[in-house]
Amino acid sequence: MYLFIFVVVAVLVTSVVRTRLKDMEQMMNAEQQQQQEQEKQHQSTLSDPALLDSDEGIIREVRS
C-alpha cells in the first residue's frame, strides 16, 4: 500500500515539475523573440535612408 502511494506521489510531482519547466521555457522563448524583434526594428531604423538623410533632431552651431 505504501509503495502505491509513493509511486502516485512521484508521478504527480514529476507531472508538476514538467509542466513548470515547459511554462518557463515558453516564457523565455517569448522574451527572446521580443528582444530579437526589437533589435531588428532598431537596426532597420538606424539603416533607414530616409532617416539618415534627414537633419531632424540634429543641433547645429550657428556662428556669426
C-alpha positions as CSV (number, residue, x, y, z in Angstrom):
1,M,0.0,0.0,0.0
2,Y,2.8,2.4,0.9
3,L,4.6,1.6,-2.3
4,F,1.5,2.5,-4.3
5,I,1.1,5.9,-2.5
6,F,4.8,6.6,-3.1
7,V,4.5,5.9,-6.8
8,V,1.4,8.0,-7.2
9,V,3.1,10.9,-5.4
10,A,6.2,10.6,-7.5
11,V,4.1,10.6,-10.7
12,L,2.2,13.7,-9.6
13,V,5.4,15.6,-8.6
14,T,7.0,14.7,-11.9
15,S,4.0,15.9,-13.8
16,V,4.0,19.3,-12.0
17,V,7.7,19.7,-12.5
18,R,7.4,19.0,-16.2
19,T,4.6,21.5,-16.5
20,R,6.5,24.2,-14.7
21,L,9.6,23.6,-16.9
22,K,7.5,23.9,-20.1
23,D,5.9,27.1,-18.9
24,M,9.3,28.6,-18.1
25,E,10.7,27.6,-21.4
26,Q,7.8,29.2,-23.3
27,M,8.2,32.4,-21.3
28,M,11.9,32.5,-22.1
29,N,11.3,31.8,-25.8
30,A,8.7,34.6,-25.9
31,E,11.2,37.1,-24.3
32,Q,13.9,36.1,-26.7
33,Q,11.6,36.6,-29.7
34,Q,10.6,40.1,-28.4
35,Q,14.2,41.1,-27.9
36,Q,15.1,39.9,-31.4
37,E,12.2,41.8,-32.9
38,Q,13.2,45.0,-31.0
39,E,16.8,44.6,-32.3
40,K,15.6,44.1,-35.8
41,Q,13.4,47.2,-35.6
42,H,16.3,49.2,-34.1
43,Q,18.6,48.1,-36.8
44,S,16.2,48.9,-39.6
45,T,15.6,52.3,-38.1
46,L,19.3,53.0,-38.0
47,S,19.8,51.9,-41.6
48,D,16.7,53.7,-43.0
49,P,18.0,56.0,-45.7
50,A,15.2,58.5,-45.2
51,L,16.2,59.0,-41.6
52,L,19.9,59.1,-42.4
53,D,19.5,61.9,-44.9
54,S,17.2,63.9,-42.5
55,D,18.6,66.7,-40.4
56,E,15.8,66.1,-37.9
57,G,17.0,66.0,-34.3
58,I,20.4,67.4,-35.2
59,I,21.5,70.6,-33.4
60,R,23.9,72.8,-35.4
61,E,26.0,75.6,-34.0
62,V,25.5,78.9,-35.9
63,R,28.5,81.2,-36.0
64,S,28.2,84.8,-36.9
